[in-house]
Amino acid sequence: MKIYKFGGASVKNAERIHNLAQIVSQETDDLVIVVSAMGKTTNELEVFTQALAGDDCYQGDAFDELYDQVVSTGELQSSRFISAYLNHVGIANQWIDMTQILRTDASFRHAKVDFETTRHQLTEFMQSHPAHVYVAQGFIGGTADGRRTTLGREGSDYSAAILANLLDAQSVTLWKDVAGIYSADPRKVKDAVLLSAISYEQAREMAKAGAQIIHPETVSPLIEKDIPIYIRSFIHPSQQGTVIGKTH
């Protein structure tokens, strides 16, 4: 089993979704595809949520709960569309509703994951819905009483890592619009070098320092089981990119 995560830029239009299908079609191992909302949908839903809340009705915790109920729809719609398209082009798959599988507490906008309950629910679902390819959402989960939650902005990488941990996956690949991780921001530093391999700790420190290539929490579920993370370009999928692991 492998985990492929595709962010908003990689599913923002028909051309990019066709490209996703081309990448997936080359994979022979069982696969869980984790997708984000399309393009800038999350940003647009955030603006909508602010307008919906107004100035008086929703404050503090109430606004955070409203935010999660609205913003989570971006991932749900994106994943349903991609699942349907993959089936249409001959890549049979099973859609997963992560709001029913990934159990969290009610800390809206920054929900904490209940790994054991999630493991049980994920195992039960896959046993009753066997498939070689699954399509799931990143960023979102759900409480025991059925309310949708989110894991924090850019949390889709973290979702992919959680699934990898629970499924003892062979690897996680984060498909990005960059070739991999560089020694510095290549947009600002002319001599920045593409790194072929870095350690988990290096990746975590870079994320904490503000590098947006990987979510800070992504590494934690993978260290224990030594599951490598590959950062690869969905624009140039033949390139090897950067691998993050224990031994590098």
Backbone bond lengths (Angstrom), bond angles and torsions (degrees), N, CA, C in turn:
res aa  C-N    CA-C-N  psi(-1)  N-CA   C-N-CA  omega(-1)  CA-C   N-CA-C  phi
1 M - - - 1.461 - - 1.529 109.94 -
2 K 1.331 115.49 132.91 1.457 121.79 174.52 1.529 108.66 -122.14
3 I 1.328 115.17 156.49 1.453 121.55 176.18 1.525 108.62 -114.87
4 Y 1.323 116.90 124.78 1.460 123.06 173.26 1.525 108.17 -112.19
5 K 1.330 116.14 127.41 1.458 119.71 176.08 1.528 109.53 -115.10
6 F 1.340 115.78 129.08 1.455 122.36 178.19 1.524 108.72 -117.82
7 G 1.320 116.23 122.09 1.457 121.49 -179.37 1.519 112.57 -82.79
8 G 1.335 115.71 -178.90 1.459 121.42 -174.94 1.513 114.26 -57.77
9 A 1.332 117.15 -39.41 1.465 120.26 -178.70 1.524 111.83 -65.56
10 S 1.315 116.88 -29.50 1.469 120.80 -176.36 1.523 113.06 -83.40
11 V 1.340 117.34 -6.50 1.470 120.80 179.38 1.526 110.89 -131.32
12 K 1.325 117.27 25.32 1.462 120.25 -170.60 1.528 114.41 -77.61
13 N 1.331 118.05 -18.41 1.465 119.80 -179.13 1.527 109.50 -154.10
14 A 1.328 115.80 179.45 1.462 120.73 -175.62 1.526 111.95 -61.66
15 E 1.328 116.84 -40.20 1.463 120.34 -179.90 1.521 111.20 -61.60
16 R 1.311 116.41 -43.12 1.468 120.35 -178.61 1.534 110.71 -69.54
17 I 1.314 118.54 -36.63 1.462 120.87 179.12 1.522 110.34 -69.08
18 H 1.330 116.53 -37.33 1.464 120.01 173.37 1.526 109.83 -61.29
19 N 1.321 116.60 -40.56 1.467 121.13 178.22 1.525 110.88 -62.96
20 L 1.336 117.13 -41.26 1.471 121.52 176.14 1.524 109.94 -56.96
21 A 1.324 116.07 -45.70 1.465 119.83 -179.41 1.521 111.31 -62.08
22 Q 1.324 116.94 -37.92 1.463 120.99 178.34 1.527 110.77 -63.50
23 I 1.319 116.94 -42.20 1.469 121.44 178.73 1.531 110.05 -64.78
24 V 1.309 116.56 -46.65 1.461 121.17 -178.09 1.527 111.01 -63.90
25 S 1.314 116.74 -36.20 1.470 120.55 -177.17 1.525 112.68 -65.35
26 Q 1.325 117.02 -19.14 1.462 121.07 -179.95 1.521 112.75 -85.08
27 E 1.337 117.32 -10.66 1.467 121.58 -175.82 1.528 110.19 -88.50
28 T 1.328 116.31 128.90 1.468 121.03 -179.47 1.527 112.80 -98.79
29 D 1.329 117.92 -18.02 1.462 120.97 178.43 1.527 110.73 -80.96
30 D 1.336 116.19 160.94 1.459 120.36 171.38 1.529 108.65 -58.91
31 L 1.330 115.74 148.67 1.455 119.63 -167.55 1.519 111.23 -143.51
32 V 1.336 115.65 138.78 1.458 121.51 165.13 1.525 106.64 -113.24
33 I 1.329 116.06 122.00 1.454 121.87 178.44 1.518 108.12 -99.81
34 V 1.320 116.50 121.44 1.465 122.60 178.55 1.527 107.61 -106.61
35 V 1.323 117.49 123.59 1.458 119.99 -176.20 1.521 111.42 -121.33
36 S 1.324 113.85 151.56 1.459 122.14 173.58 1.520 109.70 -93.94
37 A 1.321 116.14 175.92 1.460 120.68 170.72 1.524 109.11 -65.44
38 M 1.304 117.26 154.10 1.458 122.00 -175.35 1.521 112.04 -71.64
39 G 1.334 116.04 131.60 1.452 121.30 173.64 1.513 113.11 54.08
40 K 1.325 115.85 -125.46 1.467 122.45 -178.60 1.531 111.72 -101.51
41 T 1.331 116.68 25.70 1.464 120.66 -177.39 1.522 111.98 -56.40
42 T 1.342 117.01 -41.93 1.472 119.47 -178.91 1.519 110.66 -60.38
43 N 1.333 117.63 -42.77 1.470 120.67 177.54 1.527 110.95 -59.20
44 E 1.336 116.20 -43.50 1.463 120.51 -178.98 1.527 111.29 -66.20
45 L 1.335 116.41 -39.14 1.465 119.60 178.32 1.527 111.45 -68.69
46 E 1.327 116.90 -31.31 1.470 119.66 175.53 1.528 110.62 -64.10
47 V 1.327 116.97 -43.53 1.468 120.95 177.42 1.530 110.41 -61.84
48 F 1.327 115.78 -43.11 1.467 120.74 178.43 1.527 110.73 -61.20
49 T 1.329 116.50 -42.25 1.466 120.40 -179.63 1.524 111.02 -62.65
50 Q 1.329 116.32 -41.89 1.466 120.13 177.60 1.526 110.59 -59.90
51 A 1.335 115.87 -43.76 1.463 119.84 179.95 1.530 111.24 -66.95
52 L 1.315 116.35 -39.61 1.460 121.40 -179.84 1.523 111.16 -64.96
53 A 1.324 116.59 -38.42 1.467 121.12 -177.36 1.514 112.01 -70.92
54 G 1.342 116.54 -34.41 1.457 119.14 -177.55 1.516 111.29 67.31
55 D 1.296 116.49 -161.56 1.465 121.39 -176.14 1.517 113.47 -96.10
56 D 1.329 117.73 -22.66 1.462 119.79 -168.03 1.525 114.92 -115.15
57 C 1.338 116.49 -34.48 1.468 119.01 -168.09 1.522 113.91 -73.57
58 Y 1.324 116.61 -36.48 1.451 119.97 -172.32 1.531 109.58 -126.73
59 Q 1.316 115.39 121.26 1.466 121.18 176.45 1.519 108.60 -135.79
60 G 1.336 116.96 150.15 1.460 121.54 173.27 1.508 113.39 56.15
61 D 1.337 116.19 -124.78 1.464 121.96 -176.24 1.526 112.08 -61.08
62 A 1.315 117.15 -35.29 1.468 120.20 -179.73 1.529 110.28 -64.09
63 F 1.326 116.96 -41.04 1.463 119.46 178.44 1.525 110.27 -66.42
64 D 1.335 117.30 -42.10 1.465 120.66 -179.26 1.529 111.06 -59.98
65 E 1.338 116.52 -39.65 1.460 119.16 178.68 1.530 110.49 -68.28
66 L 1.319 117.32 -43.28 1.468 120.32 176.31 1.524 110.46 -58.67
67 Y 1.329 116.28 -44.71 1.474 121.84 179.02 1.521 110.80 -52.69
68 D 1.312 117.47 -48.73 1.464 120.72 -176.41 1.526 112.19 -67.28
69 Q 1.333 117.52 -35.33 1.464 119.32 -179.83 1.531 110.72 -68.61
70 V 1.332 116.74 -34.41 1.469 120.63 -177.69 1.528 111.65 -85.26
71 V 1.319 116.92 -51.96 1.461 120.67 -171.99 1.525 111.81 -66.63
72 S 1.312 117.70 -30.34 1.467 121.39 179.77 1.526 112.69 -63.05
73 T 1.321 117.89 -20.35 1.469 119.80 -179.14 1.529 111.90 -65.18
74 G 1.324 118.00 -24.19 1.464 120.27 179.26 1.515 112.36 -61.90
75 E 1.316 116.84 -46.01 1.465 120.83 178.36 1.519 111.96 -68.47
76 L 1.319 116.72 -39.56 1.459 119.68 -179.70 1.528 111.27 -62.59
77 Q 1.323 117.20 -44.33 1.459 120.81 179.47 1.530 110.99 -67.15
78 S 1.322 116.89 -44.27 1.462 121.15 -179.27 1.522 111.00 -59.78
79 S 1.322 116.75 -47.11 1.463 120.14 -176.27 1.527 111.83 -67.97
80 R 1.319 117.62 -36.52 1.464 120.15 177.11 1.526 110.82 -64.25
81 F 1.308 115.96 -42.90 1.465 120.50 -179.84 1.523 110.32 -63.66
82 I 1.322 116.82 -45.86 1.469 120.46 -177.82 1.517 110.99 -67.30
83 S 1.324 117.27 -40.23 1.461 120.40 176.91 1.527 110.61 -59.61
84 A 1.328 116.36 -44.96 1.465 120.61 179.91 1.526 111.04 -64.12
85 Y 1.338 116.59 -40.97 1.462 119.55 -179.89 1.527 111.01 -65.54
86 L 1.313 117.37 -43.58 1.459 120.02 179.03 1.529 110.87 -60.60
87 N 1.308 116.90 -42.97 1.467 119.54 175.79 1.530 110.76 -60.47
88 H 1.326 116.23 -39.37 1.463 121.54 -179.09 1.522 112.05 -62.11
89 V 1.343 117.27 -37.12 1.472 120.30 -177.66 1.527 111.87 -94.28
90 G 1.314 117.55 12.22 1.456 120.78 172.65 1.511 116.31 94.47
91 I 1.337 117.75 10.07 1.462 121.23 176.31 1.525 107.41 -101.93
92 A 1.328 115.45 89.92 1.460 120.61 -176.65 1.516 110.43 -61.97
93 N 1.320 116.63 136.25 1.459 119.90 -177.12 1.518 110.40 -152.66
94 Q 1.331 114.62 164.99 1.462 122.55 177.42 1.528 108.89 -117.82
95 W 1.322 115.99 123.03 1.461 120.85 177.65 1.522 110.09 -76.78
96 I 1.338 116.39 139.54 1.468 122.26 177.34 1.524 108.73 -118.01
97 D 1.316 117.46 131.67 1.468 122.33 172.77 1.521 107.65 -92.13
98 M 1.334 116.18 101.95 1.465 119.92 -175.70 1.525 112.92 -69.49
99 T 1.326 117.57 -16.44 1.466 118.19 175.57 1.525 110.84 -69.63
100 Q 1.343 116.76 -18.51 1.461 121.46 176.79 1.528 112.53 -98.72
101 I 1.322 117.14 -12.36 1.464 121.68 -174.31 1.523 112.44 -109.62
102 L 1.329 117.15 -48.48 1.463 121.24 -175.92 1.530 108.51 -85.62
103 R 1.331 115.76 97.36 1.466 122.20 -175.75 1.527 110.65 -79.53
104 T 1.328 115.34 131.28 1.458 120.79 178.10 1.523 109.99 -131.84
105 D 1.338 115.02 172.99 1.460 119.51 169.60 1.528 108.35 -82.07
106 A 1.320 116.90 -171.32 1.464 121.39 -176.74 1.525 112.18 -100.62
107 S 1.321 117.13 31.29 1.466 120.90 174.87 1.533 107.96 -83.04
108 F 1.309 116.36 79.19 1.446 121.88 -172.16 1.527 111.46 -59.20
109 R 1.321 114.35 140.02 1.474 127.05 -177.50 1.530 112.72 77.49
110 H 1.318 118.56 -16.78 1.465 122.22 176.76 1.534 108.88 -145.00
111 A 1.316 116.54 51.75 1.467 121.21 -172.16 1.527 111.69 -67.59
112 K 1.321 115.23 144.57 1.462 122.57 176.99 1.529 109.34 -97.06
113 V 1.320 115.91 136.55 1.458 121.41 -172.91 1.523 111.47 -87.82
114 D 1.311 116.03 134.20 1.472 123.18 171.32 1.533 105.81 -91.45
115 F 1.321 116.52 98.00 1.459 120.93 -173.11 1.526 112.22 -65.18
116 E 1.318 117.81 -41.36 1.459 119.41 -175.32 1.523 112.42 -68.31
117 T 1.322 116.66 -43.89 1.461 119.06 177.12 1.518 110.74 -64.66
118 T 1.326 116.19 -40.88 1.467 120.38 178.40 1.524 110.74 -62.11
119 R 1.333 116.60 -42.50 1.462 120.43 178.78 1.539 110.63 -59.19
120 H 1.313 115.75 -45.82 1.472 120.25 -179.53 1.528 110.70 -62.18
121 Q 1.322 116.28 -47.07 1.469 120.34 -177.09 1.526 111.52 -67.82
122 L 1.318 117.39 -37.48 1.456 121.38 179.17 1.529 110.50 -66.73
123 T 1.328 116.54 -45.97 1.459 121.43 179.51 1.523 110.96 -61.14
124 E 1.321 115.98 -45.28 1.465 120.97 179.99 1.530 110.95 -61.80
125 F 1.334 116.17 -42.19 1.464 119.70 -179.25 1.524 111.22 -65.35
126 M 1.334 117.00 -46.09 1.464 119.72 -177.41 1.526 111.91 -67.62
127 Q 1.316 116.94 -32.78 1.464 119.50 177.31 1.529 111.49 -67.80
128 S 1.305 116.39 -34.62 1.460 120.07 -179.12 1.529 112.98 -89.80
129 H 1.342 116.59 -12.15 1.471 121.59 177.85 1.530 109.27 -133.66
130 P 1.335 117.51 67.15 1.470 119.78 -176.41 1.528 111.60 -65.20
131 A 1.328 116.54 139.60 1.462 121.84 179.08 1.520 108.56 -161.29
132 H 1.319 116.66 160.84 1.458 121.64 174.16 1.530 111.45 -88.19
133 V 1.337 116.16 -25.42 1.460 121.22 179.56 1.527 108.58 -131.48
134 Y 1.334 115.47 130.70 1.457 122.25 174.23 1.522 108.87 -118.04
135 V 1.317 116.88 147.84 1.464 122.33 175.03 1.526 107.84 -119.80
136 A 1.325 115.85 122.56 1.458 121.77 -176.28 1.524 109.85 -131.27
137 Q 1.318 115.61 169.78 1.457 121.04 177.37 1.528 111.02 -98.71
138 G 1.308 115.82 146.16 1.453 120.15 166.84 1.515 109.63 -91.84
139 F 1.344 116.05 168.91 1.474 121.44 167.01 1.520 114.25 80.53
140 I 1.344 118.59 -21.88 1.464 118.56 -170.66 1.530 112.24 -123.21
141 G 1.334 114.50 156.29 1.457 122.30 175.45 1.515 108.51 -151.68
142 G 1.333 116.39 -159.31 1.458 118.85 -179.42 1.517 112.12 -156.44
143 T 1.303 115.89 154.21 1.460 122.30 178.64 1.527 110.09 -85.47
144 A 1.317 115.69 169.92 1.461 120.78 -179.77 1.526 112.06 -63.43
145 D 1.346 117.49 -27.03 1.462 120.15 -179.51 1.528 112.38 -96.85
146 G 1.357 117.02 15.07 1.456 120.24 168.84 1.510 117.24 90.74
147 R 1.321 118.83 10.43 1.455 120.57 177.37 1.526 109.97 -89.06
148 R 1.324 116.64 138.80 1.460 121.06 -179.53 1.518 110.40 -76.46
149 T 1.334 115.73 145.38 1.457 122.13 179.22 1.522 109.46 -132.46
150 T 1.341 115.66 163.75 1.459 120.42 172.59 1.526 109.21 -125.59
151 L 1.334 114.93 157.69 1.470 121.06 -172.53 1.516 113.61 -97.47
152 G 1.322 117.61 6.89 1.456 120.45 -175.28 1.515 109.66 108.71
153 R 1.304 115.97 149.30 1.474 121.39 -175.53 1.519 110.42 -54.39
154 E 1.326 116.81 139.38 1.466 124.67 -178.30 1.537 111.96 64.55
155 G 1.338 116.55 27.84 1.461 120.48 -174.81 1.516 115.80 -80.59
156 S 1.340 118.08 3.91 1.467 119.18 -179.16 1.525 112.59 -66.47
157 D 1.338 117.29 -35.61 1.468 119.94 175.01 1.526 110.29 -59.01
158 Y 1.321 115.52 -42.28 1.466 121.06 179.78 1.520 110.60 -63.35
159 S 1.333 117.25 -41.52 1.471 120.71 176.85 1.520 110.89 -57.96
160 A 1.334 116.21 -43.84 1.465 120.49 179.62 1.525 110.67 -61.14
161 A 1.336 116.53 -40.69 1.466 120.70 179.98 1.524 111.50 -67.40
162 I 1.322 117.29 -38.54 1.470 121.17 177.51 1.519 110.28 -61.13
163 L 1.322 116.73 -47.39 1.459 120.46 179.45 1.529 110.97 -62.26
164 A 1.320 116.51 -40.10 1.468 119.84 178.82 1.518 111.10 -61.22
165 N 1.317 116.89 -42.85 1.459 121.43 178.71 1.527 110.79 -62.33
166 L 1.310 116.97 -47.88 1.466 121.05 -174.97 1.519 112.62 -70.13
167 L 1.339 116.51 -28.09 1.460 120.80 -177.98 1.527 112.93 -99.85
168 D 1.342 116.73 3.36 1.466 120.66 -175.75 1.532 110.48 50.53
169 A 1.317 114.70 49.53 1.461 120.93 -175.07 1.521 111.86 -66.49
170 Q 1.314 114.59 154.94 1.460 121.42 177.02 1.519 111.44 -69.99
171 S 1.335 117.17 -36.73 1.458 121.43 -178.02 1.522 109.80 -166.30
172 V 1.331 114.46 165.75 1.461 122.87 170.94 1.519 106.98 -121.85
173 T 1.328 116.82 130.21 1.459 120.96 174.09 1.509 108.91 -116.52
174 L 1.340 115.91 122.42 1.456 122.32 176.17 1.526 107.22 -99.94
175 W 1.323 116.52 108.54 1.463 121.83 -178.20 1.528 108.61 -85.30
176 K 1.336 115.02 115.78 1.459 121.95 -173.59 1.531 110.55 -119.94
177 D 1.332 114.82 175.38 1.459 119.42 175.55 1.523 111.89 -94.09
178 V 1.326 116.18 18.88 1.470 122.58 175.90 1.519 108.21 -127.21
179 A 1.338 115.96 163.14 1.470 121.12 -174.89 1.519 113.19 -75.43
180 G 1.335 117.22 -16.67 1.456 121.44 -177.29 1.513 109.54 157.43
181 I 1.323 116.82 -154.63 1.464 122.09 178.66 1.521 108.76 -99.15
182 Y 1.321 115.74 132.87 1.461 121.85 -179.13 1.527 110.79 -105.95
183 S 1.322 115.49 162.47 1.464 121.60 178.53 1.524 111.36 -66.90
184 A 1.325 117.56 -22.18 1.463 124.51 175.69 1.518 107.49 -157.48
185 D 1.308 116.81 171.66 1.463 120.47 179.82 1.529 109.18 -65.17
186 P 1.343 118.48 111.92 1.465 120.24 -176.09 1.521 113.37 -66.04
187 R 1.327 117.06 -16.00 1.462 119.90 176.71 1.521 111.60 -76.18
188 K 1.334 115.39 -20.48 1.467 119.81 -177.35 1.525 112.87 -113.31
189 V 1.338 116.87 -26.84 1.475 121.37 -175.95 1.527 108.71 -116.65
190 K 1.314 116.11 112.59 1.465 120.62 -174.30 1.513 112.82 -62.73
191 D 1.326 117.51 -33.78 1.462 121.10 -175.63 1.532 113.14 -95.28
192 A 1.320 117.63 16.27 1.469 120.39 178.64 1.525 110.13 -59.92
193 V 1.339 116.04 139.25 1.467 122.43 -174.87 1.529 109.63 -112.57
194 L 1.331 116.24 136.50 1.457 120.80 174.16 1.521 109.17 -70.93
195 L 1.333 116.69 126.73 1.458 121.81 -178.58 1.523 109.45 -91.62
196 S 1.320 116.61 125.53 1.467 119.73 -179.23 1.523 111.76 -75.89
197 A 1.346 117.68 -28.51 1.461 121.29 -177.96 1.511 110.05 -156.65
198 I 1.336 116.63 140.23 1.465 122.39 172.80 1.525 108.34 -141.19
199 S 1.327 116.14 165.87 1.466 120.63 -179.33 1.528 110.72 -84.45
200 Y 1.328 115.58 163.94 1.456 120.68 174.55 1.528 110.80 -55.09
201 E 1.334 115.37 -45.20 1.460 119.22 -176.40 1.522 111.45 -65.18
202 Q 1.323 116.98 -39.62 1.462 119.66 176.46 1.526 110.69 -60.80
203 A 1.312 116.19 -43.14 1.472 120.34 -180.00 1.525 110.67 -63.87
204 R 1.333 116.39 -41.91 1.457 120.03 -178.97 1.530 110.72 -65.40
205 E 1.323 116.68 -42.31 1.460 120.14 179.44 1.526 111.41 -65.28
206 M 1.330 116.88 -39.12 1.461 120.16 177.86 1.521 110.72 -63.74
207 A 1.344 116.87 -40.41 1.458 121.14 179.31 1.528 110.69 -65.28
208 K 1.333 116.66 -43.11 1.467 120.56 179.22 1.522 111.50 -65.04
209 A 1.334 115.68 -28.99 1.466 120.47 -179.68 1.529 112.09 -80.32
210 G 1.329 116.10 -4.13 1.455 119.21 175.42 1.509 115.99 112.86
211 A 1.325 118.08 -2.42 1.461 119.66 177.25 1.525 109.02 -64.72
212 Q 1.323 117.46 128.46 1.461 121.37 -172.95 1.521 112.85 -93.80
213 I 1.307 117.77 10.87 1.457 120.95 -176.52 1.525 111.93 -74.12
214 I 1.341 117.46 -21.78 1.459 120.42 -178.43 1.528 109.11 -150.97
215 H 1.333 116.68 141.69 1.460 122.05 178.57 1.529 109.34 -69.00
216 P 1.344 118.72 136.63 1.472 121.36 -175.82 1.522 115.18 -54.88
217 E 1.338 117.82 -32.77 1.467 120.88 -177.02 1.526 113.63 -84.00
218 T 1.321 117.09 -6.97 1.464 120.04 -173.22 1.514 113.30 -61.56
219 V 1.313 116.91 -38.02 1.461 121.14 -173.09 1.527 112.43 -69.01
220 S 1.331 117.15 -36.17 1.467 121.07 -170.07 1.531 114.67 -54.36
221 P 1.343 120.28 -48.44 1.470 118.63 -178.35 1.528 114.27 -69.59
222 L 1.337 117.25 -11.34 1.461 120.49 -173.43 1.523 113.94 -99.66
223 I 1.329 116.79 -24.27 1.465 120.43 -176.46 1.530 110.69 -61.20
224 E 1.328 116.34 -46.20 1.466 121.98 -175.60 1.534 112.06 -54.43
225 K 1.322 115.92 -39.66 1.467 120.27 -175.99 1.530 112.95 -105.28
226 D 1.316 116.15 7.82 1.458 121.86 177.12 1.530 111.36 51.80
227 I 1.320 115.49 50.44 1.460 121.76 177.41 1.523 108.33 -93.71
228 P 1.314 118.63 119.63 1.472 119.66 -177.79 1.524 112.59 -73.45
229 I 1.327 114.60 151.99 1.462 122.26 175.26 1.529 107.50 -113.60
230 Y 1.307 116.10 128.18 1.457 121.12 175.65 1.523 109.14 -107.37
231 I 1.327 116.36 127.67 1.452 122.08 173.35 1.520 106.74 -101.75
232 R 1.340 117.14 113.00 1.460 120.67 -175.04 1.523 110.63 -132.75
233 S 1.307 115.15 158.81 1.453 122.12 -177.85 1.524 110.70 -89.99
234 F 1.338 117.34 124.07 1.462 119.32 174.46 1.528 111.16 -74.77
235 I 1.344 116.51 -14.36 1.467 120.60 177.16 1.525 110.32 -79.57
236 H 1.334 115.98 -36.18 1.466 121.92 178.62 1.534 108.38 -127.63
237 P 1.331 117.86 72.74 1.472 120.74 -172.00 1.517 115.06 -66.45
238 S 1.315 118.84 -14.66 1.468 120.60 178.94 1.529 111.49 -77.10
239 Q 1.326 117.55 -16.88 1.460 120.76 179.11 1.531 110.41 -75.72
240 Q 1.328 116.10 147.16 1.471 121.31 -172.91 1.532 113.82 -78.30
241 G 1.329 117.63 -28.10 1.456 120.44 178.91 1.521 113.50 70.70
242 T 1.331 116.09 -146.17 1.466 123.05 -177.05 1.527 109.36 -120.31
243 V 1.329 116.92 137.88 1.453 120.54 174.00 1.528 108.92 -110.35
244 I 1.338 115.03 136.11 1.467 123.06 177.79 1.511 107.86 -110.91
245 G 1.340 117.26 127.22 1.453 120.20 -178.55 1.512 112.87 -162.82
246 K 1.318 116.29 -178.71 1.471 122.03 -177.74 1.510 112.83 -71.98
247 T 1.295 116.99 -38.42 1.463 120.65 -165.43 1.522 113.50 -94.85
248 H 1.310 117.57 7.27 1.467 119.68 -175.16 1.526 110.39 -103.38
